[in-house]
């Protein structure tokens, strides 16, 4: 992974559990990182822990400002963006009959529309330099029915997976690699809280449906992203 040293990479959703692990992995390989998220205190903690990284508060649901965000982030890094990790996302549990239109629209905006805009915003510079890597974080629920709950979450992640496949085909000739990582259940605070609210039955179901019989670790997801960010995934 020597090729990652000093490469300029944006990571969205950096203030969460998986985001933290992504930052840690990239930092260990000398990447020039810009971390973005909505929780300023968490971003400040990252900046204090990982000397030299850049931080930029941004709510990914503000789709009308994403091009401005990409421009500011690229300037902070000094230009020549080599990779973006679209990690930001939210999750809820309502099923079809419980979900309301506002919840549906928020989920699709944060989890799907923002990734489309993120890809779109970095393509011009990556096409100009004839290289780049875009890594989107989807979910195993983008390809399965899960527990029959979280209808909008499943729809949003299914959209991410399909969008990634489409973009990967479209921009392969420009030497831009576009991939998706689709985690299962990862032991991070957000998921733990959601499962705790859902009750013990879901906790048991998660382990029962997971072939290895355990939760995944955020560092395992980060390792896959690290590979896709570097040229070894060419």
Secondary structure, DSSP 4 states (H G I P E B T S, - for coil): -GGGTT-EEEESSTTSHHHHHHHHHHHHTT-EEEEEES-HHHHHHHHHHSTT-EEEE--TT-GGGHHHHHHHHHHHHTS---EEEE---------TTT--HHHHHHHHIIIIIHHHHHHHHHHHHHHHHT-EEEEEE--GGGSS-TTS--HHHHHHHHHHHHHHHHHHHHHGGGTEEEEEE----B--HHHHHHHHHH-HHHHHHHHHHSTTSSPBPHHHHHHHHHHHHSGGG-
